[in-house]
């Protein structure tokens, strides 16, 4: 039973990490219209609350490092929760 819960937690974190990755890559697309705009808006509703750390961490030069920190924190918290279980 515990392995199932651990597997579920890791799977959810992996899916969310993939969604974050796609959203971050899509932020590099300059012109968004039609289907791409709809996908970007949907991913934004999912990812923006978590990526709210952008307000706390300023960019270094022209590089926004908050998504990197978001990935690291997400993975660390997931590993900690799985280790506790």
Residue, then its C-alpha position, 0 to 999 in steps of 0.5 A: x500500500x505504501x509503495x502505491x502512495x509513494x508511486x502516486x506522489x512521484x508520478x504527480x510530481x513528475x507530471x507537474x514538472x513536465x507541465x512546468x517545463x512545457x509552460x516555461x518553454x512556451x514562454x519563449x514563443x513571442x507570438x501566441x494566438x489561437x490554439x497556442x494561446x489557449x494552451x498557454x492560458x490553461x498552463x498559466x492557470x496551473x503553473x503561475x500560482x506555484x511560480x509566484x516565487x518570481x516576485x521574491x527572487x529577482x532575475x540575475x541579469x536577463x535570466x529568471x532563475x525562479x523556474x530552476x528554483x521551483x523545479x528544485x523545491x518541487x523535487x526536494x519536497x516530493x523526495x522528503x514526503x516519499x522518504x517520510x512515508 
